[in-house]
């Protein structure tokens, strides 16, 4: 498990396993967001299996599958709602953490400067420069 904090309240990670949940909870996370579609992973890591395991540990679990190359505004809205509803720090995961970073950046357009939404994930190897026009357009629309 490789947790990469983007902010004190939001971190991303590559795929997690049920055996990681105790460490995730001990690290103070209260909500887990699954940004990985079931079609990419073996059955024991599907959203329903992970949700059952997470909830048994007292963690909130939100399934928001983001299909690579097919991110939707519904994904962005769902991510923002899950982050806003969380009672504490959020851990979002996908295959590498990149999609969880992208959807975080878009969900925060207008709340944080575009430079931060691009620069913070870059510290962890996620290159989001190509999203600047979308981030700026979303921020202007919220304006």
N, C-alpha and C positions, 0 to 999 in steps of 0.2 A: 504494500500500500504506500502511495506517494502523495500525501496531502500537500497541496500548494495554496497557501492563503493569499487571496487577492486583497482582502480587507480583513479586519478583525471579525467581521460578521459573515464572511463568505469565502469558502475555499473550494477548490476543484481538485479532482483526482481522476486518474485512470480507473478502469473497472475495479470495483471492490468485491469482496467475497463475504458471505455470511459470517465467516470467522473473524472478519475485520470489525464487526459492529461493536464489540465490547471496547476496543481501542478507540473507535470513533466516539462512542458515548463518553468514555473516560477523558477524551480530549475536550469535552464540553459542547460538542455539537448536539443540537436538539432536533434538527430537521435534515433529512436526506432527500435530495432531488435526483431522480434517475433520468438522465438525458439520453439513455441508450435504448434503441428499439430492440424488442425481443428477438427479431429476426437475425441479429448480429451475434447472438450469444447462445451458449448451451442452456438447456432448460433449467438447470439448477440455479442459474443467475437471472432468469426472467423476472420481470417486475413483480409479479404476484408472489413468487418465492422470496424475493428480497424484501418486499413489503411485510410479509408475514413475519420474517425473521427480525426486521427492524422494529416493528410494532411490539413484538414480544420483549424487546429490550427497552421499551418505553420511548422509542424515537418516532417522530412524525416521518411519514414517507410520502413523497409526491412523485408520481410517474409523469414525466413530460418528455416523451421520446422525440428526439430531434434527428431527423433523417439527414445524413451527410449530403450537403449540397441542396437540400430542400427545406431549409429553415422557414417557418411561417411566422406571421405576426401572432397567430394563436399561441405558438411556442413562447414568444417573447412575453406576451400578456400573462400566460400561465406561470412563467418563471418569476416575473415581477410579483404576481399575486402570492406565490409560495414564499418568496423572500419576505414580503411585507407581513405575511401571516405568521412567520416563524417566531417562536418565543425565545430564541437564542440563535447562536451561530448555525449556519447552513453549510452542508457539504454537498456539492453537486458532482456527479460523476458521469463519464461517458467512456469511450475507448481510450482516449489519451488525456482528457481534460480540456481539449481545444473547443469542442462544441459547447461545453459548460461555460467556458470563458466568453465565447461569442455571444451566447444568449444572455449572459450577465451584462456584457457591455451594451448590447442593444436595449436591454430592459432598464438600464440606468441612463440612457440618453436623455439629456435635459436635466438630470439630477447631479451629474458629475461632468467636468469638462471632458471634451473628446480626447484631449491629450492624455488625461488620466485613464480613460477607458481603453485606450490603446497601449499606453505605457506600462500600466500595472501588470496586465497579462504578459507583456513582453519580458518582464523580469523572470518569468517562469518558462520562457521559450515559446510562448504563443504569439504569433505574428498576426495582428489584427489591423494593420495599416490599411488594407483594402476596404475595411468597413467605415473609414472616416466619412465618406459621403452619406452613407446610411445613418450613421450616428448623428451627423449634423442635421440631416433632414428630419429625423425623428425629434431631435431637440427643438428644431424650429417649429415643428407641428405642435409640440406641447407648449411652446412659447408663451 
